[in-house]
């Protein structure tokens, strides 16, 4: 169950309460019966793993792969024999 921090508006008494999500928020200070409010703090989140985005910093440089030079070969289409047809004139 989550722990919520409250602060009294009247006497500035700060206290924590372990409550379920379903429980109603506390409205009165246990010391002076003044109105209280929830205090929201930053939550520290640590993502562990090999990375979540490509732009994340990396612990080591990416491994370089050896690339072989590309050999370009030209493939010429087979030449088709020219069809020399004579026009027959009658």
Legacy VTK file of the C-alpha trace (Angstrom):
# vtk DataFile Version 3.0
C-alpha trace
ASCII
DATASET POLYDATA
POINTS 90 float
0.000 0.000 0.000
1.256 3.500 -0.761
2.433 5.940 1.880
1.009 9.460 1.628
2.497 12.550 3.230
0.180 15.223 4.643
0.826 18.765 5.897
-1.496 20.775 8.130
-2.354 24.243 6.832
-2.872 25.582 10.365
-0.037 24.190 12.552
2.220 22.902 9.751
2.351 19.439 11.312
3.739 16.959 8.735
2.815 13.279 8.964
2.668 10.160 6.814
-0.177 7.687 6.496
-0.210 4.275 4.814
-3.483 4.122 2.889
-5.096 2.023 0.215
-5.998 3.607 -3.101
-9.654 3.126 -2.186
-9.397 4.952 1.157
-10.626 8.534 1.338
-8.000 11.235 1.785
-7.463 12.533 5.316
-8.955 15.991 5.824
-8.235 16.862 9.478
-4.940 17.214 11.345
-4.563 14.727 14.235
-2.970 17.450 16.426
-5.117 20.559 15.949
-8.047 19.361 13.772
-7.076 21.897 11.100
-7.379 21.216 7.386
-4.564 19.177 5.798
-3.320 18.753 2.265
-1.362 16.022 0.512
2.290 16.746 -0.171
3.549 15.494 -3.522
7.261 14.825 -3.886
9.461 13.815 -6.773
9.753 10.103 -7.258
13.157 8.646 -8.041
12.890 6.269 -10.960
15.815 4.210 -12.203
15.563 2.423 -15.532
18.030 -0.425 -15.713
18.857 -2.321 -18.845
20.707 -2.087 -22.095
18.890 1.078 -23.134
15.457 2.321 -23.960
16.199 4.764 -26.746
18.817 4.861 -29.473
20.005 8.228 -28.223
20.750 6.998 -24.672
24.325 7.303 -23.555
26.245 4.078 -23.793
28.893 2.690 -21.504
31.103 1.544 -24.380
31.553 2.581 -27.965
29.540 0.520 -30.422
31.530 -2.295 -31.993
32.726 -1.551 -35.501
32.274 -4.248 -38.055
34.866 -4.726 -40.727
33.357 -3.965 -44.055
34.703 -5.495 -47.192
35.005 -3.215 -50.190
32.129 -3.638 -52.524
32.967 -5.160 -55.871
30.791 -3.801 -58.586
30.221 -6.040 -61.536
28.444 -4.926 -64.608
26.090 -7.353 -66.161
25.354 -6.511 -69.733
22.146 -7.852 -71.148
22.634 -10.368 -73.907
22.446 -8.612 -77.211
19.471 -9.655 -79.235
20.110 -10.343 -82.882
18.726 -7.579 -84.931
15.832 -8.725 -86.975
16.542 -7.541 -90.466
13.446 -8.141 -92.347
13.066 -7.097 -95.894
9.954 -5.386 -96.851
8.365 -7.358 -99.558
6.958 -5.169 -102.176
4.756 -6.736 -104.734
LINES 1 91
90 0 1 2 3 4 5 6 7 8 9 10 11 12 13 14 15 16 17 18 19 20 21 22 23 24 25 26 27 28 29 30 31 32 33 34 35 36 37 38 39 40 41 42 43 44 45 46 47 48 49 50 51 52 53 54 55 56 57 58 59 60 61 62 63 64 65 66 67 68 69 70 71 72 73 74 75 76 77 78 79 80 81 82 83 84 85 86 87 88 89
